[in-house]
């Protein structure tokens, strides 16, 4: 044996002839370019192993192919090119390639009233696969928002009405007295409960769509929900947010239907499934709704 030739154990034959559906690496640390931003990511890269007699795949070839994600903006075309590279480097071993990219997309969001602005993070996963020329891309995005319960709002209004009756029964109403009462603790004797809520979106893009459209999908979702969580705020912004919540009462069912409607109209969306979670402040459990469109269940 040549002393300079390093052994390649993976090239040996397996003693158990069994094909494998997925072999690769998970949690590879790498920068990626998404919408022009250089972001930190964790990447899962793999292929299947259809040659049942092969001992293993060439993981270093997958790892090195990921270098292009550092310098090129992430698009469906780049993902397809990457997956084809996986397959070309495993010719005869594999016929399907996979990549999953987990990162946080950062978008700068203005305050509602004041000139302040701040960065907001959206946990995102981009999953792509290629087999026999069939290419698929899925986006998984988490969008946070605030939701105020319509039922608790109605109950709170009733209690305020009762308090008004108790305080002003058989009394000649004066504008100044009513105005002062509305500004006192009695004028808001009860408040509806709001909750930090989350929309989990899984979107399958059309095969030939040129862009990932992450920002557009996030903007459309937040527009449909109406009360996205804020970043930097002044008191005027907090007051505007309270007003927005009061005018935007919704159950989890309402949120799911709003998102379904807007996603169906979004460019490049072939199918989706969504799940909204309202982390209740009244109960110890969550209120949840799911919706699907063109998705096999």
Helices and strands as residue ranges (DSSP letters): G 9-11, E 20-34, E 37-49, H 59-65, G 66-70, H 76-88, E 96-110, E 117-131, E 134-148, H 150-168, H 175-182, G 185-188, E 194-205, H 214-225, H 235-246, H 252-264, E 269-278, E 287-293
